[in-house]
Amino acid sequence: AGGREVPPSIPKALRARPYSIRGLVGPEGERWVPVHGMLPLGQARACLAALEARYAALAPALAEAGVTISHIISSLGAYVTIEPMFYWRDRLDALHLNNLSDSNRARFGDFPANPAARDLVRGAREVLSGIMDQHGAVHAQIGRFYRLGSRMEPGAAQLLHSVKAMLDPRGRMNPGALEGVQGCG
């Protein structure tokens, strides 16, 4: 009521070239997968210590699979963002390859599949996210990986579901991103 459809300029632009190569692979063409948490200043030190303890426990398996971890830590006001990042050699998907220059596609396009590393990273990422959550982290990219539903009060989840249903009655906008929120999966 009262709205008008606008041209889909931003989605078209994003589909044309959705990511920069720096956001898709590491400097030597490795797969790159981050996990982040924004923590209250008072929880950051304990969280980082817990993350580093987990890194140490994971070190032998990560080394065997050829996975390395680095992290970025930044602060703004009363919050600290900690973002561990995993890198490993693995076959790149079409999304990666389509966003590489011709020279980098030639350099990085023939890596063999490394499902063991992929599975290890998938599990480690869940564990690290859980550690951050235990220390009160919030996440900027809620939805599929960062579970929203388990963090919400039932009334808030119902409100979100109602707004989503009103704005997207056919469920076509970012399907599956609010899984775990009652009525939004």
Sequence and secondary structure as in RCSB ss.txt:
>XXXX:A:sequence
AGGREVPPSIPKALRARPYSIRGLVGPEGERWVPVHGMLPLGQARACLAALEARYAALAPALAEAGVTISHIISS
LGAYVTIEPMFYWRDRLDALHLNNLSDSNRARFGDFPANPAARDLVRGAREVLSGIMDQHGAVHAQIGRFYRLGS
RMEPGAAQLLHSVKAMLDPRGRMNPGALEGVQGCG
>XXXX:A:secstr
        HHHHHHHHS S GGGTB TTS EEEE  EEEEHHHHHHHHHHHHHHHHHHHHHHHHHT EEEEEEEE
ETTEEEEEEEEEE     HHHHHTS HHHHHHHTT    HHHHHHHHHHHHHHHHHHHHTT B SSBTTTB  GG
GS HHHHHHHHHHHHHH TTS SSTTTTTTSTT  
